[in-house]
């Protein structure tokens, strides 16, 4: 099983997820870094990305 996700979708997701992560209250502040992680969750809590939409979508490379 492979998930082919266009870079535009990854960038939008990572930007929103990073904003959310830094908005959470914590005891110790969190540094802002250039490192971002993209995890496509397969359960219902996928935060707006439907994994089935990207599963085995090799046709994205045919453009």
Protein Blocks (a to p, Z undefined) as FASTA:
>chain_A
ZZdddfklmmmmmmmmmmmmmmpccfbdcdddfbdcddddfbfklgopafklmgoplklm
mZZ
